[in-house]
């Protein structure tokens, strides 16, 4: 039996805090990674269950403060990246409570990062730290898989949308930073010594497009609201290309309609550049992202469209925005014939 699989959701864990605490040691992180890479979701599900049980046991029965469980909460978050459903299930348990001293009322488990389990404390901070540390070293396939998972989870609006800051950083590093195009034929390998600055567009575009695909509606919503996570403002800071652009002169940090429009324009530029370089795979990534953005912004009747309308003729006449302009004209005339197929212009 795998050493991580000492108990399963089919039966209660051993009622032994010291035994369960041993599961939370950092030394088993590699076992967890190995199980994730092999797709052994039953093992990961059981480990998640064990650790969630241990946190509840420690808080409700031992009388310890929730601070004593902080290490376990961090360990719990580390493997939850593989199991979206498990994360939502844990969040759905509601706040962790116990009888208050003296038997009057209840204590609610609160951490500096939110309430257990409602706010998934430490999940966003740990995932963000993981992203900073591991993103450049990942293979393209790993970046896409991780981005797809996190974007799907972000689309459920967990943790007060703070998970979207990872998407914002990924899109910024891809579309707002000067990089060579690269090639989709470049080796797709892990490299622990690789830096983010050394990655070409080809190494990042698939991950950015995963965010624009899986969390498209939420990205539009946050852009309309000019949302920025004030707890980590550095992530919301725009990249050089956006700052120097006409759209960047009008935008604060974080998500915004102007930043969304810049991404839309930049994807058109990359689409053209990829076609000129005969990089059909990269052109296809850009095209699909453009079509999704074009379609969803119309479906939501987003504020982005009204910002675009008021942006002035110089912006509206640019080639990249002709499809968006046509969609807005249709909406203003109340024209509708069902689902309109987005078209690259």
C-alpha positions as MATLAB code, in Angstrom:
seq = 'XXXXXXXXXXXXXXXXXXXXXXXXXXXXXXXXXXXXXXXXXXXXXXXXXXXXXXXXXXXXXXXXXXXXXXXXXXXXXXXXXXXXXXXXXXXXXXXXXXXXXXXXXXXXXXXXXXXXXXXXXXXXXXXXXXXXXXXXXXXXXXXXXXXXXXXXXXXXXXXXXXXXXXXXXXXXXXXXXXXXXXXXXXXXXXXXXXXXXXXXXXXXXXXXXXXXXXXXXXXXXXXXXXXXXXXXXXXXXXXXXXXXXXXXXXXXXXXXXXXXXXXXXXXXXXXXXXXXXXXXXXXXXXXXXXXXXXXXXXXXXXXXXXXXXXXXXXXXXXXXXXXXXXXXXXXXXXXXXXXXXXXXX';
ca = [
       0.000    0.000    0.000;
       1.204    3.505   -0.767;
       2.524    5.073    2.470;
       0.193    8.022    2.025;
      -2.852    5.763    1.855;
      -3.217    4.823    5.508;
      -6.885    5.752    5.732;
      -9.582    6.305    3.128;
     -12.820    8.300    2.945;
     -14.698    4.997    3.311;
     -13.712    4.757    6.987;
     -12.747    7.282    9.667;
      -9.033    8.004   10.050;
      -7.223    6.540   13.020;
      -8.169    8.651   16.011;
      -4.553    9.368   16.773;
      -3.340   12.948   16.381;
       0.339   12.075   16.472;
      -0.120    9.535   13.670;
      -2.006   12.014   11.514;
       0.444   14.790   12.264;
       3.167   12.650   10.758;
       1.301   12.849    7.453;
       1.828   16.589    7.424;
       5.617   16.516    7.412;
       7.281   18.267    4.484;
       9.107   15.051    3.606;
       5.964   13.563    2.070;
       5.591   16.402   -0.431;
       7.576   14.374   -2.932;
       5.261   11.377   -2.434;
       2.330   13.675   -3.146;
       3.973   15.027   -6.280;
       4.735   11.513   -7.448;
       1.134   10.456   -6.910;
      -0.101   13.529   -8.800;
       2.214   12.892  -11.739;
       1.007    9.282  -11.936;
      -2.628   10.343  -11.789;
      -3.271    8.442   -8.543;
      -6.239   10.586   -7.552;
      -7.557    8.023   -5.067;
      -4.394    8.454   -3.022;
      -4.556   12.241   -3.217;
      -8.219   12.220   -2.246;
      -7.455   10.114    0.812;
      -4.559   12.316    1.896;
      -6.763   15.392    1.515;
      -9.451   13.721    3.620;
      -6.951   12.749    6.318;
      -5.552   16.238    6.630;
      -8.927   17.932    6.670;
      -9.977   15.490    9.408;
      -6.837   16.229   11.398;
      -7.437   19.990   11.300;
     -11.012   19.522   12.511;
      -9.870   17.069   15.230;
      -7.171   19.396   16.525;
      -9.445   22.401   16.665;
     -12.615   20.775   17.996;
     -11.262   18.181   20.446;
      -7.843   19.226   21.619;
      -8.733   22.775   22.587;
      -5.737   24.147   20.669;
      -6.046   27.462   18.859;
      -6.359   27.367   15.087;
      -2.797   28.730   14.903;
      -1.629   25.262   15.963;
      -3.181   23.877   12.761;
      -1.575   26.363   10.387;
       1.071   23.882    9.217;
      -1.629   21.325    8.431;
      -3.651   23.881    6.484;
      -0.628   24.708    4.331;
      -0.011   20.994    3.714;
      -3.657   20.495    2.819;
      -3.518   23.244    0.214;
      -0.408   21.796   -1.400;
      -2.149   18.734   -2.836;
      -5.546   20.315   -3.425;
      -4.297   21.724   -6.720;
      -5.024   18.291   -8.195;
      -8.600   17.915   -6.994;
     -10.961   20.760   -7.784;
     -13.982   18.890   -6.527;
     -12.292   18.106   -3.227;
     -11.503   21.782   -2.731;
     -15.086   22.844   -3.368;
     -16.313   20.065   -1.084;
     -14.047   21.226    1.733;
     -15.175   24.823    1.232;
     -18.784   23.648    1.332;
     -18.386   22.329    4.878;
     -19.015   25.816    6.184;
     -17.063   27.459    8.999;
     -15.172   25.172   11.378;
     -16.654   25.645   14.857;
     -16.451   24.199   18.353;
     -18.184   24.837   21.648;
     -16.807   27.898   23.352;
     -15.160   27.595   26.776;
     -17.855   27.438   29.415;
     -20.312   25.883   26.990;
     -21.870   29.188   25.934;
     -21.862   29.910   22.219;
     -19.317   28.693   19.679;
     -15.801   29.545   18.617;
     -15.198   29.943   14.883;
     -11.783   28.943   13.562;
     -10.246   32.060   12.058;
      -6.750   32.541   10.663;
      -4.977   35.671    9.417;
      -5.933   34.448    5.930;
      -9.637   33.902    6.580;
     -12.137   31.519    8.143;
     -11.660   27.739    8.046;
     -13.214   26.309    5.749;
     -15.234   29.042    4.047;
     -12.277   31.123    2.894;
      -9.879   28.253    2.103;
      -7.171   29.928    4.188;
      -3.648   29.787    2.761;
      -4.789   28.182   -0.485;
      -4.340   31.300   -2.612;
      -1.148   32.370   -0.857;
       0.368   28.904   -1.209;
      -0.686   28.538   -4.851;
       0.716   31.997   -5.628;
       4.000   31.138   -3.946;
       4.089   27.851   -5.845;
       3.462   29.721   -9.101;
       6.314   32.151   -8.469;
       8.671   29.328   -7.567;
       7.789   26.664  -10.134;
       6.178   28.311  -13.163;
       9.331   28.951  -15.177;
      10.751   25.497  -14.443;
       7.640   23.667  -15.629;
       7.272   22.132  -19.056;
       4.700   23.725  -21.368;
       2.356   20.799  -20.765;
       2.620   21.224  -16.995;
       1.952   24.971  -17.289;
      -1.155   24.315  -19.346;
      -2.432   21.629  -16.966;
      -1.844   23.781  -13.880;
      -3.321   26.877  -15.532;
      -6.380   24.977  -16.716;
      -7.036   23.605  -13.242;
      -6.540   26.918  -11.439;
      -8.593   28.804  -14.033;
     -11.484   26.356  -13.678;
     -11.328   26.760   -9.917;
     -11.097   30.550  -10.238;
     -14.218   30.503  -12.409;
     -16.167   29.319   -9.336;
     -15.094   32.558   -7.593;
     -13.568   30.858   -4.564;
     -11.475   32.887   -2.110;
     -13.111   36.169   -3.125;
     -11.624   35.999   -6.633;
      -8.074   36.231   -5.288;
      -7.067   33.132   -7.232;
      -7.434   35.228  -10.393;
      -4.266   37.098   -9.468;
      -2.340   34.053  -10.726;
      -4.160   34.347  -14.034;
      -3.414   38.062  -14.175;
       0.276   37.406  -13.653;
       0.322   34.669  -16.291;
      -1.391   36.874  -18.877;
       0.823   39.838  -18.003;
       4.011   37.798  -18.383;
       2.763   36.536  -21.749;
       1.100   39.539  -23.378;
       2.583   42.586  -21.653;
       6.267   41.676  -21.646;
       8.707   41.897  -24.563;
       9.732   38.386  -25.622;
      10.759   36.606  -28.819;
       8.033   34.518  -30.428;
       9.879   31.206  -30.191;
       8.482   28.036  -31.701;
       5.928   25.419  -30.748;
       8.541   22.881  -31.861;
      10.929   23.852  -29.061;
      11.610   21.072  -26.495;
       8.841   20.695  -23.909;
      10.844   19.788  -20.826;
      11.155   20.738  -17.181;
      14.223   22.803  -16.351;
      14.794   23.776  -12.685;
      17.402   26.378  -13.650;
      15.222   28.176  -16.200;
      14.182   31.770  -15.459;
      10.928   33.422  -16.452;
      12.789   36.029  -18.473;
      14.304   33.371  -20.721;
      10.943   31.990  -21.858;
       9.624   32.932  -25.311;
       5.986   33.587  -26.158;
       5.685   29.981  -27.319;
       6.448   28.767  -23.800;
       3.785   30.942  -22.167;
       0.954   31.500  -24.640;
      -0.758   28.108  -24.108;
      -0.972   28.750  -20.342;
      -2.300   32.297  -20.797;
      -4.883   31.042  -23.283;
      -5.997   28.426  -20.750;
      -6.890   31.256  -18.366;
      -8.647   33.241  -21.101;
     -10.617   30.127  -22.036;
     -11.550   28.605  -18.666;
     -12.041   31.805  -16.658;
     -13.165   34.090  -19.479;
     -16.449   35.193  -17.908;
     -14.828   35.891  -14.557;
     -11.988   37.846  -16.186;
     -14.566   40.005  -17.976;
     -16.480   40.525  -14.717;
     -13.331   41.566  -12.845;
     -12.245   43.795  -15.735;
     -15.610   45.563  -15.732;
     -15.208   46.174  -11.989;
     -11.535   47.281  -12.232;
     -10.764   44.657   -9.582;
      -7.356   44.544   -7.936;
      -6.229   42.374   -5.032;
      -4.856   45.005   -2.666;
      -3.190   42.340   -0.537;
      -0.725   41.656   -3.344;
      -0.604   44.806   -5.450;
       2.698   43.876   -7.103;
       0.961   41.117   -9.055;
      -1.566   43.627  -10.370;
       1.120   45.938  -11.718;
       1.001   46.127  -15.524;
       3.810   45.038  -17.821;
       6.003   47.344  -19.897;
       4.164   46.924  -23.208;
       0.838   47.809  -21.629;
       2.206   50.781  -19.696;
       3.682   52.242  -22.890;
       0.504   51.733  -24.902;
      -2.327   54.199  -25.433;
      -4.655   51.923  -23.484;
      -2.177   51.678  -20.629;
      -2.279   55.437  -20.090;
      -5.914   55.152  -19.037;
      -5.763   52.140  -16.743;
      -5.061   51.522  -13.056;
      -3.402   48.322  -11.868;
      -5.246   45.045  -11.667;
      -8.001   44.028  -14.063;
      -9.628   46.753  -16.145;
     -11.532   47.217  -19.435;
      -8.483   48.922  -20.962;
      -6.232   46.038  -20.014;
      -8.689   43.511  -21.470;
      -8.740   45.513  -24.710;
      -4.945   45.536  -24.780;
      -4.842   41.734  -24.406;
      -7.365   41.453  -27.229;
      -5.215   43.656  -29.459;
      -1.983   41.921  -28.475;
      -3.418   38.503  -29.333;
      -4.196   39.809  -32.821;
      -0.587   40.944  -33.142;
       0.684   37.539  -32.049;
      -1.746   35.842  -34.419;
      -0.287   37.817  -37.334;
       3.296   37.303  -36.162;
       2.796   33.561  -35.776;
       1.281   33.253  -39.240;
       4.177   35.166  -40.775;
       6.596   32.803  -39.030;
       4.514   29.802  -40.155;
       3.888   28.876  -36.528;
       0.429   27.437  -37.076;
       0.062   26.039  -33.551;
       0.750   29.414  -31.925;
      -1.562   31.153  -34.391;
      -4.299   28.695  -33.473;
      -3.878   29.391  -29.745;
      -4.182   33.133  -30.365;
      -7.160   32.705  -32.705;
      -9.125   30.578  -30.240;
      -8.484   33.035  -27.409;
      -9.606   35.964  -29.587;
     -12.799   34.183  -30.577;
     -13.649   33.307  -26.974;
     -13.014   36.853  -25.761;
     -14.994   38.317  -28.658;
     -17.945   36.021  -28.039;
     -18.103   36.276  -24.250;
     -17.774   40.053  -24.045;
     -20.880   40.313  -26.231;
     -22.786   37.677  -24.251;
     -22.263   39.604  -21.021;
     -23.006   43.009  -22.578;
     -19.873   43.980  -20.700;
     -18.812   47.449  -19.661;
     -15.711   46.758  -21.753;
     -17.816   47.421  -24.867;
     -18.928   50.823  -23.605;
     -15.347   51.717  -22.690;
     -14.388   50.709  -26.216;
     -17.148   52.869  -27.703;
     -15.927   55.921  -25.798;
     -12.256   55.285  -26.556;
     -12.230   57.404  -29.710;
     -11.913   56.843  -33.435;
      -8.163   56.230  -33.419;
      -8.592   53.080  -31.342;
     -11.801   51.918  -32.976;
     -10.280   52.086  -36.457;
      -7.442   49.704  -35.604;
      -7.612   46.410  -37.470;
      -7.612   44.322  -34.287;
     -10.852   45.890  -33.083;
     -12.962   45.630  -36.234;
     -14.646   42.417  -35.092;
     -15.357   43.947  -31.682;
     -16.704   47.099  -33.319;
     -19.052   45.058  -35.492;
     -20.381   43.171  -32.468;
     -21.044   46.393  -30.592;
     -22.878   47.839  -33.581;
     -25.112   44.750  -33.672;
     -25.926   45.117  -29.991;
     -26.796   48.790  -30.340;
     -29.240   48.022  -33.140;
     -30.781   45.198  -31.067;
     -29.927   42.744  -33.804;
     -29.792   39.125  -32.799;
     -29.886   35.898  -34.752;
     -28.833   33.521  -31.974;
     -25.229   32.481  -31.503;
     -22.970   34.564  -33.750;
     -19.793   32.843  -34.791;
     -16.749   34.962  -33.856;
     -14.479   35.761  -36.758;
     -10.850   36.853  -36.907;
     -10.609   40.121  -38.810;
];
